[in-house]
Amino acid sequence: MPSAPLPDLVESADTLLTPGEVARLFRVDPKTVTRWEKDGRLDSVRTLGGHRRYHQTQINALLTGCPGDGPVILALEEVRDLAAANGDPAAADHIGGLITLLRAQDGNP
C-alpha cells in the first residue's frame, strides 16, 4: 500500500518566538507575555523541554492590529488589572471604558 507523501514541514512551519523575543517586540517584560498567555490573550506551544513558544504569525497580527486586540489594548488591559488588584476600582473602570472605546473604533466588540 503506497503511503501519501508527507507535507514539507520545514517550509510550512510557522516561526516560533521565545517569551523574551515577544517581550522585546511589545516593549514589555517577558513575565507580562507569560501572563498574557495564562490569561488567554496569546496562544503558546511548549517545547519538549516545557518552554513556551509563540507563533510569529499571531504576534505579527497583534502588532499590526488585525485581527483582534493590538499591543495598546493588551497593555491597557494589563494596567486595568493592576489597578483592580491594587484596590482602585474607579481607575480600573475608567481604563475599562477606554478599552471599550478603542475596540469600538477598531470594530472589535
Helices and strands as residue ranges (DSSP letters): H 9-12, E 16-17, H 19-26, H 30-38, E 45-46, E 52-55, H 56-64, H 71-85, H 89-106
